[in-house]
Each structure stands twice: as structure tokens, then as C-alpha cells.
Amino acid sequence: MASRPPALDPAVLAAISVGGGLGATARFGVGHWWPVLPGRFPWSTLTVNVLGCFAIGVLMVVVTELWEAPKLVRPFLGIGVLGGFTTFSTYSLEIRRLIGTGATGTAVAYLGLSVLAALGAVAVAMRATRWVARRGFA
């Protein structure tokens, strides 16, 4: 007999929804304030994604190693706020648009820089958070 996945907790779903709305609103604000011009390097999206990755690095160390966080903190902040703030779909669309306008070199640079910067941000954030915690600043 196949096992069923656990029931979805309405409080967790609400936390994700509210957090996602806040994160997506912040992301929309950044895009409105700092629009990406056609054929140009999408600095605002890169910045949002790298900041979101840095924040998830800090968050995961804090909630898994340093603090016994309440049950809704991780879904609200990690999945909700940061999931709504960062944007893989816009990143993908911008690469496609850059290629479509003939800016293939910019598209490839954006693709590679985004991945390296995002992974680097997570690693730096995790190390920095652990360092701060060891020093007693947190």
C-alpha cells in the first residue's frame, strides 16, 4: 500500500503565502525602480537574486544551527519572502531576450555570472554567519 504525503498545515501555507506576497512585492518594487532596458545587462535581477541567495545562506545557518526557530519562521522567510523575492523565471526570460536581440555574449555572461554569484553569495553568507556566531556577535 502506498503511503500518503503528510497533510498540508494551513498555518504553514498561510505563512508561505503572506511571505511570498511580501517578497514578490519587494521584487516588483526593485524592477519598477531599476528597470532592465532591452538588450542591456539585467543588473537589477542579478542583484535581487544574489541578495536573496545571501539572505538564504544567513537564514539557513541561523534556523538550523544557531536557533530553534518557531515552526513558521523558515516557511515564511525562506520559501515565502525569499522565494517571492528571487526570480529564476525572470532570469531565464532575460537570457532569452538578450539572445533574441543579438546580445548573445551578454546573455552568456549573465547566465554564468548569475550562477557563480548566487552560489558564492550562499557560501559567503553561511561562512560569515558562522564566523559572527563564533565571535559572539549574534
HELIX and SHEET records of a PDB file:
HELIX    1   1 PRO A   10  TRP A   33  1                                  24    
HELIX    2   2 TRP A   43  VAL A   61  1                                  19    
HELIX    3   3 VAL A   62  LEU A   66  3                                   5    
HELIX    4   4 VAL A   73  ARG A   74  1                                   2    
HELIX    5   5 PRO A   75  LEU A   82  3                                   8    
HELIX    6   6 GLY A   83  PHE A   85  1                                   3    
HELIX    7   7 PHE A   88  GLY A  100  1                                  13    
HELIX    8   8 THR A  104  ARG A  135  1                                  32    
END                                                                             
